Amino acid sequence: MPRYLIELAYHGGNYHGWQIQPNVKTVQEEIQIALSKLHGNLEIEVVGCGRTDTGVHAQQYFMHVDLSQLWEADQLVFKLNRMTPPDISFSTARLIDEKYHARFDAKCRTYRYFIHHKKNPFLQDKSWYVQTELNINAMNQAAEFLLGIHDFSSFAKAHTDVKTNICEVYSAVWKHDENGIYFEIKANRFLRNMVRAIVGTLIEVGLDKIKVSELPNIIAAQDRSEAYVSVPPQGLFLWKIDYPTRIFTNLAD
């Protein structure tokens, strides 16, 4: 069966995350329903590049799917955009070798968390309103301790099915934008709730409630109770997925 790598984006506000769960609305389920209808009600399963939690958005997301027929890329994208809700948008669909996997072949993922400082009704579902000014220099100093290979249990949801909580963080930095600030973090993998827990902890640094020097001890504790409260989901975006070049050199339009 031909395998397609499909790029999409979604607004997570109406969904309980990417992955199918009983009795709740998910992005994966909406897509599978559309693809099933498109293929004569065949049961079709799509495989995503990772999970996102309830209310979290994806600026860039990839999935792969094995279909029973060959499609022109533009036509498949057109059909999916017509058959899914307006908060899910498809941009590309390309044929790939069946040995490639949307999740396991991803080299790294980048997340961004957005904070705005002035009340704005048009940002409330895409950013977190924090009126208090934050010490971004201190937050960036603290973020440097995240770099490298660590056990991130202090920032992970407990009792999940992952085999290890070790991740490698390549970059972690706070930046300014036109509405306020955002945190960008790039790693080989992320744990459930990890980015929101990290942001919540770094904000405590920005509020001068904890010292920059406390971050190494929080990480080393490998205990979720040592870190701080997770920030709300609406400010979080899965921003970018990086794959090895070999996957894209095996794509065909």
C-alpha positions as CSV (number, residue, x, y, z in Angstrom):
1,M,0.0,0.0,0.0
2,P,1.3,3.5,-0.8
3,R,2.5,5.5,2.3
4,Y,2.0,9.2,2.4
5,L,3.7,11.8,4.6
6,I,1.2,14.6,5.2
7,E,1.9,18.0,6.7
8,L,-0.8,19.8,8.6
9,A,-1.5,22.3,11.3
10,Y,-4.3,22.6,13.9
11,H,-5.8,24.8,16.6
12,G,-6.0,22.5,19.6
13,G,-8.7,24.5,21.5
14,N,-11.5,22.1,20.6
15,Y,-9.6,18.9,21.1
16,H,-8.4,16.6,23.8
17,G,-5.0,16.4,22.1
18,W,-3.8,14.5,19.1
19,Q,-4.2,10.9,20.1
20,I,-7.5,9.0,20.0
21,Q,-9.1,8.5,23.5
22,P,-12.5,7.2,24.5
23,N,-15.5,9.5,24.6
24,V,-13.6,12.7,23.7
25,K,-12.8,14.7,20.5
26,T,-9.3,14.3,19.2
27,V,-7.4,15.5,16.1
28,Q,-6.4,12.0,15.1
29,E,-10.0,10.8,15.1
30,E,-11.3,13.7,13.0
31,I,-8.7,12.9,10.3
32,Q,-9.3,9.2,10.4
33,I,-13.0,9.7,9.9
34,A,-12.4,11.9,6.9
35,L,-9.9,9.4,5.3
36,S,-12.3,6.5,6.0
37,K,-15.1,8.3,4.2
38,L,-12.7,9.1,1.3
39,H,-11.9,5.4,0.9
40,G,-15.3,3.8,1.0
41,N,-15.5,3.6,4.8
42,L,-12.4,1.4,5.1
43,E,-10.8,1.5,8.5
44,I,-7.8,3.7,8.3
45,E,-5.2,4.5,11.0
46,V,-2.9,7.5,10.8
47,V,0.4,7.7,12.7
48,G,1.4,11.1,14.1
49,C,4.8,12.6,14.7
50,G,4.0,12.8,18.4
51,R,1.3,13.6,21.0
52,T,0.0,17.0,21.9
53,D,-2.0,17.5,25.1
54,T,-5.5,18.9,25.5
55,G,-5.7,22.5,24.1
56,V,-2.2,22.5,22.7
57,H,-1.8,23.7,19.1
58,A,0.4,22.6,16.2
59,Q,2.0,25.1,13.8
60,Q,3.6,22.2,12.0
61,Y,2.7,18.6,12.4
62,F,3.4,15.5,10.3
63,M,1.6,12.2,10.0
64,H,2.0,9.1,7.8
65,V,-0.8,6.9,6.5
66,D,-1.0,3.8,4.3
67,L,-3.8,4.2,1.7
68,S,-5.4,1.7,-0.6
69,Q,-5.0,3.9,-3.7
70,L,-2.5,6.3,-5.3
71,W,-3.4,10.0,-5.0
72,E,-2.2,13.2,-6.7
73,A,-0.7,15.1,-3.8
74,D,-2.7,18.3,-4.4
75,Q,-6.0,16.4,-4.8
76,L,-5.5,14.5,-1.5
77,V,-4.7,17.8,0.3
78,F,-7.8,19.4,-1.3
79,K,-10.1,16.5,-0.2
80,L,-8.8,16.5,3.4
81,N,-9.2,20.2,3.7
82,R,-12.8,19.9,2.5
83,M,-13.7,17.0,4.8
84,T,-12.2,18.1,8.1
85,P,-13.2,21.0,10.5
86,P,-11.8,24.5,9.9
87,D,-9.4,24.2,12.8
88,I,-7.4,21.5,11.0
89,S,-5.5,22.5,7.8
90,F,-3.4,20.4,5.4
91,S,-0.6,21.8,3.3
92,T,1.3,18.9,1.7
93,A,1.0,15.2,1.0
94,R,3.8,13.2,-0.5
95,L,4.6,9.6,-1.3
96,I,7.3,8.1,0.8
97,D,9.0,4.7,1.2
98,E,7.1,2.4,3.5
99,K,10.2,2.0,5.8
100,Y,9.9,5.6,7.0
101,H,7.8,6.6,10.1
102,A,6.5,10.0,11.0
103,R,7.3,9.6,14.7
104,F,10.4,7.4,14.9
105,D,12.3,9.1,12.1
106,A,11.8,12.6,13.5
107,K,15.2,13.9,14.6
108,C,14.0,16.7,16.8
109,R,11.0,18.8,17.7
110,T,10.6,22.5,18.5
111,Y,7.9,24.0,20.8
112,R,7.1,27.6,21.5
113,Y,5.1,29.0,24.4
114,F,3.6,32.5,23.9
115,I,2.9,35.1,26.6
116,H,1.3,38.5,26.1
117,H,1.5,41.3,28.5
118,K,-1.4,43.5,27.4
119,K,-4.9,42.2,27.5
120,N,-6.0,41.2,24.0
121,P,-9.2,39.2,23.2
122,F,-7.7,38.0,19.9
123,L,-4.8,36.3,21.7
124,Q,-6.6,34.6,24.5
125,D,-6.8,31.2,22.8
126,K,-3.3,31.3,21.4
127,S,-1.2,32.9,24.2
128,W,-1.2,33.3,28.0
129,Y,-1.9,36.7,29.5
130,V,0.6,37.6,32.1
131,Q,0.3,41.2,33.2
132,T,3.4,41.2,35.4
133,E,6.7,42.0,33.7
134,L,9.1,39.1,33.8
135,N,12.9,39.1,34.2
136,I,13.7,37.6,30.9
137,N,17.5,37.7,31.4
138,A,17.2,35.6,34.6
139,M,14.8,33.2,32.8
140,N,17.4,32.8,30.0
141,Q,20.2,32.1,32.5
142,A,18.0,29.5,34.1
143,A,17.1,27.9,30.7
144,E,20.8,27.3,30.0
145,F,20.7,24.6,32.7
146,L,18.2,22.6,30.5
147,L,20.7,22.1,27.7
148,G,22.2,18.7,27.1
149,I,21.2,15.2,28.2
150,H,19.2,15.0,31.4
151,D,16.5,13.0,33.1
152,F,13.5,15.4,33.0
153,S,11.3,13.5,35.5
154,S,10.9,16.8,37.5
155,F,9.0,18.2,34.5
156,A,7.1,15.1,33.4
157,K,3.7,13.8,34.1
158,A,4.0,10.8,36.4
159,H,2.9,7.2,35.6
160,T,3.1,7.4,31.8
161,D,4.0,4.5,29.5
162,V,7.4,5.9,28.3
163,K,10.5,3.7,28.9
164,T,12.8,6.6,29.9
165,N,12.5,10.3,30.9
166,I,15.9,11.1,29.4
167,C,15.9,13.8,26.7
168,E,18.5,15.8,24.9
169,V,17.7,19.5,24.7
170,Y,19.5,21.4,21.9
171,S,18.3,24.9,22.6
172,A,16.1,26.7,25.1
173,V,15.6,30.5,25.0
174,W,13.2,33.3,25.7
175,K,12.6,35.9,23.0
176,H,10.6,39.0,22.5
177,D,7.9,39.4,19.9
178,E,5.3,42.1,19.0
179,N,2.9,40.9,21.7
180,G,5.2,40.0,24.5
181,I,7.6,37.1,24.9
182,Y,7.8,33.4,23.9
183,F,9.9,30.5,25.0
184,E,11.4,28.3,22.3
185,I,12.8,24.8,23.1
186,K,14.2,22.2,20.8
187,A,15.0,18.6,21.8
188,N,15.2,15.1,20.4
189,R,12.0,14.2,22.3
190,F,9.6,15.6,24.9
191,L,7.7,14.1,27.8
192,R,4.0,14.6,28.6
193,N,3.5,18.1,30.1
194,M,7.3,18.7,30.0
195,V,7.3,22.1,28.2
196,R,4.4,23.6,30.2
197,A,6.1,22.5,33.5
198,I,9.4,24.0,32.4
199,V,7.8,27.3,31.4
200,G,5.9,27.4,34.8
201,T,9.2,26.9,36.6
202,L,11.1,29.5,34.5
203,I,8.3,32.0,35.1
204,E,8.9,31.6,38.9
205,V,12.5,32.7,38.1
206,G,11.2,35.6,36.1
207,L,9.1,36.7,39.1
208,D,12.1,36.5,41.3
209,K,10.4,33.8,43.4
210,I,13.2,31.3,42.9
211,K,16.9,31.8,42.1
212,V,18.6,30.9,38.8
213,S,21.0,28.7,40.8
214,E,18.1,26.5,41.9
215,L,17.5,25.0,38.5
216,P,20.2,22.3,38.6
217,N,18.8,21.0,41.9
218,I,15.3,20.9,40.5
219,I,16.4,18.9,37.5
220,A,18.6,16.6,39.5
221,A,15.8,15.8,41.9
222,Q,13.9,13.9,39.2
223,D,10.8,14.6,41.2
224,R,7.7,16.4,39.7
225,S,7.0,18.0,43.1
226,E,10.3,19.9,43.0
227,A,9.3,21.9,39.9
228,Y,6.4,24.4,39.7
229,V,2.9,24.5,38.4
230,S,2.3,23.9,34.6
231,V,1.2,26.9,32.6
232,P,-2.2,26.8,30.7
233,P,-2.2,24.9,27.4
234,Q,-3.4,27.6,25.0
235,G,0.0,29.3,24.7
236,L,1.8,26.2,23.6
237,F,2.5,25.3,20.0
238,L,4.3,22.4,18.5
239,W,6.2,24.6,16.1
240,K,8.6,22.6,13.9
241,I,9.5,19.0,13.2
242,D,12.9,18.1,11.7
243,Y,13.5,14.9,9.7
244,P,16.7,13.5,8.1
245,T,17.3,14.6,4.5
246,R,17.1,11.0,3.3
247,I,13.3,10.9,3.9
248,F,12.6,13.9,1.7
249,T,15.0,12.7,-1.1
250,N,12.7,9.7,-1.3
251,L,9.6,11.7,-1.7
252,A,7.7,11.8,-4.9
253,D,5.0,14.4,-5.9
